[in-house]
Amino acid sequence: MKHRDVARARLRRQGYRVRIVTSAAFSQEKRDHMAALGAELTLVPSEGGLTTKKLILDMVEVARGLSHEPGTYWTDQLNNQDSIAGYFPLGEEIWNQTEGKIDAFVHCVGTAASLRGVATVLKRHKPGVRIVAVEPGESPVLQGGPAGPHKIEGVGIGYIPPLWEPGLVDEILPVMTEDAKGMTRRLAREEALFAGTSSGANVAAALQIAERLGPGATVVTLMADSGLKYLSTDVYRKT
C-alpha cells in the first residue's frame, strides 16, 4: 500500500473524514481504492480523460473551495513543503543499498517532492551524483516548452510545480506517453514487474541514462505504483 493510502486509512480509523478531489482522467481502480478506504471523492471533469494544466488547476480550485468549510484541513499537496522531508529516508535507503556507488537518480516529476527529497540527500552524500527529472514528452514545461495533454497519470501537471528546485537537477528528459506505456508492458511481460505508467516512463528514461554512462554505472529509478490500478486502462489491454 502506498504511503498516501496508509495515511487515509489511519485518518479514517481516528474518525476523520477524508475528502479527495480527483478526476476520471485517473484510473477507475485508483478511485475505487480510495473509496474502499472510506474517502469521499469529488470528481472534476477532464478533457477526454487526459491530464492537462486546466484539469490540475480546476482540481486545486475545487479543493480550495472545500478547504473553506468549517473544521477542514487542506493538505495542499502541490505547496506542502513538509512532503519533501518525507522522502529523505528514501534517499538514505538508496544511498545505503547502493553502498554509495550510485551515479544517477532518475524520476518523474509530479509535485516534485519525491525527486527533491531524494536528490537533497543524495547530493549531500555525493555532490557529483546525476539527478535526472522526467516529464511527459507531450508537455515539456520543465524544459521551457508548452503544456500539452498526456496520459502518464500522476505526473506532468502542465506548469512548474511550486516545489520544483532546478538547482538540484542536472538534466530533464521527456518521455512520450506511448513510450511510457510500451515500457510498462515490457516490464510486466519480460521482467514480471507489474507497475503503472509513470514507472514505465522512469525506466525508459533510466535506460537512456544507463546507455550514456556505460557499463559499470549504477542508475537508480523508482517504480511507484502497482499495475493493478491500471487494468481498466489501455496500458495492459493493448497487445
ZADO-1210 file (C-alpha; in nm, 4 decimals, padded with zeros to 6 digits):
<atoms>
<atom x="00.0000" y="00.0000" z="00.0000" code="MET" pos="1"/>
<atom x="00.1384" y="00.3420" z="-00.0889" code="LYS" pos="2"/>
<atom x="00.2052" y="00.5872" z="00.1957" code="HIS" pos="3"/>
<atom x="-00.0861" y="00.8139" z="00.0948" code="ARG" pos="4"/>
<atom x="-00.3248" y="00.5189" z="00.1182" code="ASP" pos="5"/>
<atom x="-00.1889" y="00.4314" z="00.4627" code="VAL" pos="6"/>
<atom x="-00.2407" y="00.7903" z="00.5778" code="ALA" pos="7"/>
<atom x="-00.6001" y="00.7877" z="00.4552" code="ARG" pos="8"/>
<atom x="-00.6715" y="00.4612" z="00.6344" code="ALA" pos="9"/>
<atom x="-00.5279" y="00.5994" z="00.9591" code="ARG" pos="10"/>
<atom x="-00.7380" y="00.9132" z="00.9352" code="LEU" pos="11"/>
<atom x="-01.0490" y="00.7034" z="00.8900" code="ARG" pos="12"/>
<atom x="-00.9634" y="00.4923" z="01.1955" code="ARG" pos="13"/>
<atom x="-00.9299" y="00.8096" z="01.4010" code="GLN" pos="14"/>
<atom x="-01.2737" y="00.9255" z="01.2923" code="GLY" pos="15"/>
<atom x="-01.1711" y="01.1997" z="01.0486" code="TYR" pos="16"/>
<atom x="-01.3486" y="01.2372" z="00.7171" code="ARG" pos="17"/>
<atom x="-01.1163" y="01.2208" z="00.4176" code="VAL" pos="18"/>
<atom x="-01.2214" y="01.4069" z="00.1050" code="ARG" pos="19"/>
<atom x="-01.0245" y="01.3567" z="-00.2165" code="ILE" pos="20"/>
<atom x="-01.0534" y="01.5744" z="-00.5267" code="VAL" pos="21"/>
<atom x="-00.9802" y="01.3609" z="-00.8327" code="THR" pos="22"/>
<atom x="-01.0971" y="01.3046" z="-01.1896" code="SER" pos="23"/>
<atom x="-01.1938" y="01.0409" z="-01.4432" code="ALA" pos="24"/>
<atom x="-00.8578" y="01.1227" z="-01.6033" code="ALA" pos="25"/>
<atom x="-00.7191" y="00.8846" z="-01.3407" code="PHE" pos="26"/>
<atom x="-00.7950" y="00.5149" z="-01.3470" code="SER" pos="27"/>
<atom x="-01.1146" y="00.3691" z="-01.2073" code="GLN" pos="28"/>
<atom x="-00.9113" y="00.1364" z="-00.9849" code="GLU" pos="29"/>
<atom x="-00.7456" y="00.4304" z="-00.8103" code="LYS" pos="30"/>
<atom x="-01.0817" y="00.5894" z="-00.7404" code="ARG" pos="31"/>
<atom x="-01.2330" y="00.2598" z="-00.6257" code="ASP" pos="32"/>
<atom x="-00.9358" y="00.2027" z="-00.3931" code="HIS" pos="33"/>
<atom x="-00.9737" y="00.5432" z="-00.2288" code="MET" pos="34"/>
<atom x="-01.3477" y="00.4946" z="-00.1885" code="ALA" pos="35"/>
<atom x="-01.2935" y="00.1481" z="-00.0386" code="ALA" pos="36"/>
<atom x="-01.0707" y="00.3048" z="00.2274" code="LEU" pos="37"/>
<atom x="-01.3552" y="00.5405" z="00.3160" code="GLY" pos="38"/>
<atom x="-01.2609" y="00.8539" z="00.1215" code="ALA" pos="39"/>
<atom x="-01.5334" y="01.0782" z="-00.0174" code="GLU" pos="40"/>
<atom x="-01.4478" y="01.1575" z="-00.3797" code="LEU" pos="41"/>
<atom x="-01.5218" y="01.4762" z="-00.5697" code="THR" pos="42"/>
<atom x="-01.4741" y="01.4282" z="-00.9451" code="LEU" pos="43"/>
<atom x="-01.3606" y="01.7116" z="-01.1694" code="VAL" pos="44"/>
<atom x="-01.4310" y="01.6812" z="-01.5445" code="PRO" pos="45"/>
<atom x="-01.1321" y="01.6252" z="-01.7721" code="SER" pos="46"/>
<atom x="-01.0743" y="01.6821" z="-02.1417" code="GLU" pos="47"/>
<atom x="-01.1005" y="01.3381" z="-02.2985" code="GLY" pos="48"/>
<atom x="-00.9586" y="01.1619" z="-01.9938" code="GLY" pos="49"/>
<atom x="-00.6236" y="01.3406" z="-02.0325" code="LEU" pos="50"/>
<atom x="-00.4084" y="01.5224" z="-01.7796" code="THR" pos="51"/>
<atom x="-00.3953" y="01.8924" z="-01.8666" code="THR" pos="52"/>
<atom x="-00.2924" y="02.2138" z="-01.6966" code="LYS" pos="53"/>
<atom x="-00.6583" y="02.3164" z="-01.6843" code="LYS" pos="54"/>
<atom x="-00.7577" y="01.9931" z="-01.5098" code="LEU" pos="55"/>
<atom x="-00.4916" y="02.0349" z="-01.2405" code="ILE" pos="56"/>
<atom x="-00.5836" y="02.3990" z="-01.1808" code="LEU" pos="57"/>
<atom x="-00.9544" y="02.3120" z="-01.1690" code="ASP" pos="58"/>
<atom x="-00.8865" y="02.0372" z="-00.9144" code="MET" pos="59"/>
<atom x="-00.6831" y="02.2759" z="-00.6995" code="VAL" pos="60"/>
<atom x="-00.9628" y="02.5309" z="-00.7002" code="GLU" pos="61"/>
<atom x="-01.2233" y="02.2697" z="-00.6059" code="VAL" pos="62"/>
<atom x="-01.0006" y="02.1571" z="-00.3174" code="ALA" pos="63"/>
<atom x="-00.9506" y="02.5196" z="-00.2143" code="ARG" pos="64"/>
<atom x="-01.3262" y="02.5672" z="-00.2038" code="GLY" pos="65"/>
<atom x="-01.3727" y="02.2602" z="00.0156" code="LEU" pos="66"/>
<atom x="-01.0987" y="02.3861" z="00.2480" code="SER" pos="67"/>
<atom x="-01.3133" y="02.6870" z="00.3408" code="HIS" pos="68"/>
<atom x="-01.5701" y="02.4670" z="00.5074" code="GLU" pos="69"/>
<atom x="-01.5589" y="02.4682" z="00.8915" code="PRO" pos="70"/>
<atom x="-01.3346" y="02.2113" z="01.0551" code="GLY" pos="71"/>
<atom x="-01.1429" y="02.1354" z="00.7361" code="THR" pos="72"/>
<atom x="-00.7680" y="02.0964" z="00.6901" code="TYR" pos="73"/>
<atom x="-00.6322" y="02.1142" z="00.3347" code="TRP" pos="74"/>
<atom x="-00.3074" y="01.9249" z="00.2742" code="THR" pos="75"/>
<atom x="-00.2406" y="02.1474" z="-00.0327" code="ASP" pos="76"/>
<atom x="-00.0250" y="01.8790" z="-00.1927" code="GLN" pos="77"/>
<atom x="00.1410" y="02.0995" z="-00.4549" code="LEU" pos="78"/>
<atom x="00.2620" y="02.3525" z="-00.1961" code="ASN" pos="79"/>
<atom x="00.3251" y="02.1268" z="00.1036" code="ASN" pos="80"/>
<atom x="00.6924" y="02.1798" z="00.1929" code="GLN" pos="81"/>
<atom x="00.6706" y="01.9132" z="00.4652" code="ASP" pos="82"/>
<atom x="00.6278" y="01.6443" z="00.1995" code="SER" pos="83"/>
<atom x="00.9870" y="01.6977" z="00.0820" code="ILE" pos="84"/>
<atom x="01.1380" y="01.5805" z="00.4101" code="ALA" pos="85"/>
<atom x="00.9127" y="01.2752" z="00.3936" code="GLY" pos="86"/>
<atom x="01.1382" y="01.1452" z="00.1142" code="TYR" pos="87"/>
<atom x="01.4685" y="01.1959" z="00.2975" code="PHE" pos="88"/>
<atom x="01.4589" y="00.8387" z="00.4378" code="PRO" pos="89"/>
<atom x="01.4146" y="00.7062" z="00.0833" code="LEU" pos="90"/>
<atom x="01.7241" y="00.8975" z="-00.0238" code="GLY" pos="91"/>
<atom x="01.9175" y="00.7448" z="00.2660" code="GLU" pos="92"/>
<atom x="01.7887" y="00.3981" z="00.1759" code="GLU" pos="93"/>
<atom x="01.9037" y="00.4379" z="-00.1840" code="ILE" pos="94"/>
<atom x="02.2433" y="00.5608" z="-00.0686" code="TRP" pos="95"/>
<atom x="02.2861" y="00.2715" z="00.1739" code="ASN" pos="96"/>
<atom x="02.1614" y="-00.0010" z="-00.0607" code="GLN" pos="97"/>
<atom x="02.3934" y="00.1128" z="-00.3399" code="THR" pos="98"/>
<atom x="02.6785" y="00.1450" z="-00.0864" code="GLU" pos="99"/>
<atom x="02.7358" y="00.4955" z="-00.2106" code="GLY" pos="100"/>
<atom x="02.8096" y="00.3797" z="-00.5646" code="LYS" pos="101"/>
<atom x="02.5098" y="00.5476" z="-00.7256" code="ILE" pos="102"/>
<atom x="02.5913" y="00.7504" z="-01.0382" code="ASP" pos="103"/>
<atom x="02.2440" y="00.8786" z="-01.1311" code="ALA" pos="104"/>
<atom x="01.8928" y="00.9024" z="-00.9913" code="PHE" pos="105"/>
<atom x="01.6083" y="00.9255" z="-01.2449" code="VAL" pos="106"/>
<atom x="01.2494" y="01.0093" z="-01.1527" code="HIS" pos="107"/>
<atom x="00.9266" y="01.1589" z="-01.2907" code="CYS" pos="108"/>
<atom x="00.8041" y="01.4945" z="-01.1633" code="VAL" pos="109"/>
<atom x="00.4513" y="01.5442" z="-01.0338" code="GLY" pos="110"/>
<atom x="00.4578" y="01.7682" z="-00.7274" code="THR" pos="111"/>
<atom x="00.8424" y="01.7400" z="-00.7401" code="ALA" pos="112"/>
<atom x="00.8524" y="01.6469" z="-00.3692" code="ALA" pos="113"/>
<atom x="00.9890" y="01.2951" z="-00.4155" code="SER" pos="114"/>
<atom x="01.2586" y="01.3991" z="-00.6634" code="LEU" pos="115"/>
<atom x="01.3617" y="01.6937" z="-00.4468" code="ARG" pos="116"/>
<atom x="01.3655" y="01.4953" z="-00.1230" code="GLY" pos="117"/>
<atom x="01.5741" y="01.2104" z="-00.2633" code="VAL" pos="118"/>
<atom x="01.8037" y="01.4454" z="-00.4564" code="ALA" pos="119"/>
<atom x="01.8706" y="01.6575" z="-00.1480" code="THR" pos="120"/>
<atom x="02.0014" y="01.3552" z="00.0413" code="VAL" pos="121"/>
<atom x="02.1997" y="01.2078" z="-00.2480" code="LEU" pos="122"/>
<atom x="02.3646" y="01.5411" z="-00.3332" code="LYS" pos="123"/>
<atom x="02.4581" y="01.5822" z="00.0329" code="ARG" pos="124"/>
<atom x="02.6390" y="01.2486" z="00.0267" code="HIS" pos="125"/>
<atom x="02.7777" y="01.2767" z="-00.3254" code="LYS" pos="126"/>
<atom x="02.7597" y="01.6193" z="-00.4949" code="PRO" pos="127"/>
<atom x="02.8536" y="01.4660" z="-00.8303" code="GLY" pos="128"/>
<atom x="02.5588" y="01.2276" z="-00.8482" code="VAL" pos="129"/>
<atom x="02.3483" y="01.2998" z="-01.1565" code="ARG" pos="130"/>
<atom x="01.9832" y="01.3897" z="-01.0891" code="ILE" pos="131"/>
<atom x="01.7555" y="01.3456" z="-01.3906" code="VAL" pos="132"/>
<atom x="01.3966" y="01.4707" z="-01.3920" code="ALA" pos="133"/>
<atom x="01.1455" y="01.3010" z="-01.6228" code="VAL" pos="134"/>
<atom x="00.8373" y="01.4660" z="-01.7701" code="GLU" pos="135"/>
<atom x="00.5802" y="01.3784" z="-02.0390" code="PRO" pos="136"/>
<atom x="00.7123" y="01.4492" z="-02.3867" code="GLY" pos="137"/>
<atom x="00.3746" y="01.5986" z="-02.4791" code="GLU" pos="138"/>
<atom x="00.4076" y="01.8575" z="-02.2004" code="SER" pos="139"/>
<atom x="00.7757" y="01.9541" z="-02.1617" code="PRO" pos="140"/>
<atom x="00.7199" y="02.2542" z="-01.9349" code="VAL" pos="141"/>
<atom x="01.0255" y="02.1905" z="-01.7153" code="LEU" pos="142"/>
<atom x="01.2373" y="02.2415" z="-02.0264" code="GLN" pos="143"/>
<atom x="01.0561" y="02.5635" z="-02.1108" code="GLY" pos="144"/>
<atom x="00.8214" y="02.4055" z="-02.3639" code="GLY" pos="145"/>
<atom x="00.4431" y="02.4376" z="-02.3953" code="PRO" pos="146"/>
<atom x="00.1953" y="02.2497" z="-02.1782" code="ALA" pos="147"/>
<atom x="00.0037" y="01.9740" z="-02.3531" code="GLY" pos="148"/>
<atom x="-00.2359" y="01.6887" z="-02.2758" code="PRO" pos="149"/>
<atom x="-00.0905" y="01.3499" z="-02.1873" code="HIS" pos="150"/>
<atom x="-00.1806" y="01.0208" z="-02.0234" code="LYS" pos="151"/>
<atom x="00.1005" y="00.9489" z="-01.7776" code="ILE" pos="152"/>
<atom x="-00.1008" y="00.9551" z="-01.4593" code="GLU" pos="153"/>
<atom x="00.0273" y="01.1409" z="-01.1553" code="GLY" pos="154"/>
<atom x="00.2998" y="01.3456" z="-01.3253" code="VAL" pos="155"/>
<atom x="00.3297" y="01.6415" z="-01.5616" code="GLY" pos="156"/>
<atom x="00.0891" y="01.8979" z="-01.4143" code="ILE" pos="157"/>
<atom x="00.1286" y="02.1399" z="-01.7073" code="GLY" pos="158"/>
<atom x="00.3171" y="02.4116" z="-01.5223" code="TYR" pos="159"/>
<atom x="00.6235" y="02.4401" z="-01.2986" code="ILE" pos="160"/>
<atom x="00.5359" y="02.2767" z="-00.9642" code="PRO" pos="161"/>
<atom x="00.5848" y="02.5126" z="-00.6677" code="PRO" pos="162"/>
<atom x="00.8160" y="02.2565" z="-00.5017" code="LEU" pos="163"/>
<atom x="01.0425" y="02.2308" z="-00.8084" code="TRP" pos="164"/>
<atom x="01.4082" y="02.3096" z="-00.7301" code="GLU" pos="165"/>
<atom x="01.6065" y="02.3362" z="-01.0555" code="PRO" pos="166"/>
<atom x="01.9373" y="02.3769" z="-00.8710" code="GLY" pos="167"/>
<atom x="01.9209" y="02.0098" z="-00.7681" code="LEU" pos="168"/>
<atom x="01.8571" y="01.8803" z="-01.1208" code="VAL" pos="169"/>
<atom x="02.1290" y="01.8105" z="-01.3776" code="ASP" pos="170"/>
<atom x="01.9095" y="01.7071" z="-01.6684" code="GLU" pos="171"/>
<atom x="01.5465" y="01.6869" z="-01.7790" code="ILE" pos="172"/>
<atom x="01.4343" y="01.4029" z="-02.0053" code="LEU" pos="173"/>
<atom x="01.0991" y="01.3916" z="-02.1889" code="PRO" pos="174"/>
<atom x="00.9215" y="01.0577" z="-02.2370" code="VAL" pos="175"/>
<atom x="00.6175" y="01.0299" z="-02.4636" code="MET" pos="176"/>
<atom x="00.3037" y="00.8654" z="-02.3243" code="THR" pos="177"/>
<atom x="00.3125" y="00.5787" z="-02.5742" code="GLU" pos="178"/>
<atom x="00.6772" y="00.5074" z="-02.4915" code="ASP" pos="179"/>
<atom x="00.5932" y="00.5025" z="-02.1202" code="ALA" pos="180"/>
<atom x="00.3031" y="00.2628" z="-02.1804" code="LYS" pos="181"/>
<atom x="00.5174" y="00.0416" z="-02.4012" code="GLY" pos="182"/>
<atom x="00.7875" y="00.0158" z="-02.1347" code="MET" pos="183"/>
<atom x="00.5236" y="-00.0563" z="-01.8697" code="THR" pos="184"/>
<atom x="00.4029" y="-00.3543" z="-02.0726" code="ARG" pos="185"/>
<atom x="00.7601" y="-00.4732" z="-02.1330" code="ARG" pos="186"/>
<atom x="00.8339" y="-00.4652" z="-01.7615" code="LEU" pos="187"/>
<atom x="00.5330" y="-00.6856" z="-01.6922" code="ALA" pos="188"/>
<atom x="00.5932" y="-00.9349" z="-01.9724" code="ARG" pos="189"/>
<atom x="00.9711" y="-00.9547" z="-01.9695" code="GLU" pos="190"/>
<atom x="01.0608" y="-00.8861" z="-01.6063" code="GLU" pos="191"/>
<atom x="00.7383" y="-00.9749" z="-01.4154" code="ALA" pos="192"/>
<atom x="00.7384" y="-00.6214" z="-01.2738" code="LEU" pos="193"/>
<atom x="00.3766" y="-00.5096" z="-01.2637" code="PHE" pos="194"/>
<atom x="00.3665" y="-00.1317" z="-01.2424" code="ALA" pos="195"/>
<atom x="00.1979" y="00.1862" z="-01.3623" code="GLY" pos="196"/>
<atom x="00.2668" y="00.4224" z="-01.6491" code="THR" pos="197"/>
<atom x="00.4898" y="00.6674" z="-01.4633" code="SER" pos="198"/>
<atom x="00.7081" y="00.3709" z="-01.3658" code="SER" pos="199"/>
<atom x="00.7377" y="00.2870" z="-01.7343" code="GLY" pos="200"/>
<atom x="00.8457" y="00.6445" z="-01.8021" code="ALA" pos="201"/>
<atom x="01.1010" y="00.6231" z="-01.5209" code="ASN" pos="202"/>
<atom x="01.2557" y="00.3042" z="-01.6569" code="VAL" pos="203"/>
<atom x="01.2555" y="00.4291" z="-02.0177" code="ALA" pos="204"/>
<atom x="01.4474" y="00.7389" z="-01.9087" code="ALA" pos="205"/>
<atom x="01.6779" y="00.5434" z="-01.6763" code="ALA" pos="206"/>
<atom x="01.7777" y="00.3144" z="-01.9638" code="LEU" pos="207"/>
<atom x="01.8723" y="00.6182" z="-02.1718" code="GLN" pos="208"/>
<atom x="02.0942" y="00.7441" z="-01.8917" code="ILE" pos="209"/>
<atom x="02.2462" y="00.3999" z="-01.8324" code="ALA" pos="210"/>
<atom x="02.3347" y="00.3642" z="-02.2009" code="GLU" pos="211"/>
<atom x="02.5019" y="00.7021" z="-02.1942" code="ARG" pos="212"/>
<atom x="02.7001" y="00.6374" z="-01.8737" code="LEU" pos="213"/>
<atom x="02.8098" y="00.2944" z="-01.9918" code="GLY" pos="214"/>
<atom x="02.8875" y="-00.0410" z="-01.8284" code="PRO" pos="215"/>
<atom x="02.9516" y="-00.0351" z="-01.4562" code="GLY" pos="216"/>
<atom x="02.7371" y="00.2709" z="-01.3882" code="ALA" pos="217"/>
<atom x="02.4699" y="00.2467" z="-01.1188" code="THR" pos="218"/>
<atom x="02.1452" y="00.4173" z="-01.2174" code="VAL" pos="219"/>
<atom x="01.8507" y="00.4180" z="-00.9764" code="VAL" pos="220"/>
<atom x="01.4863" y="00.4882" z="-01.0501" code="THR" pos="221"/>
<atom x="01.1554" y="00.4159" z="-00.8769" code="LEU" pos="222"/>
<atom x="00.8525" y="00.2043" z="-00.9582" code="MET" pos="223"/>
<atom x="00.5923" y="00.3865" z="-00.7554" code="ALA" pos="224"/>
<atom x="00.2627" y="00.2169" z="-00.8302" code="ASP" pos="225"/>
<atom x="00.1025" y="-00.1222" z="-00.8914" code="SER" pos="226"/>
<atom x="-00.0248" y="-00.2340" z="-01.2289" code="GLY" pos="227"/>
<atom x="-00.3422" y="-00.3469" z="-01.0510" code="LEU" pos="228"/>
<atom x="-00.4515" y="00.0177" z="-01.0634" code="LYS" pos="229"/>
<atom x="-00.4337" y="00.0280" z="-01.4447" code="TYR" pos="230"/>
<atom x="-00.6184" y="-00.2844" z="-01.5562" code="LEU" pos="231"/>
<atom x="-00.9167" y="-00.0838" z="-01.6829" code="SER" pos="232"/>
<atom x="-00.6910" y="00.1346" z="-01.8986" code="THR" pos="233"/>
<atom x="-00.5285" y="00.0608" z="-02.2328" code="ASP" pos="234"/>
<atom x="-00.1889" y="00.0151" z="-02.0704" code="VAL" pos="235"/>
<atom x="-00.2431" y="-00.3581" z="-02.0272" code="TYR" pos="236"/>
<atom x="-00.5190" y="-00.4111" z="-02.2817" code="ARG" pos="237"/>
<atom x="-00.3017" y="-00.3277" z="-02.5809" code="LYS" pos="238"/>
<atom x="-00.1124" y="-00.6214" z="-02.7322" code="THR" pos="239"/>
</atoms>
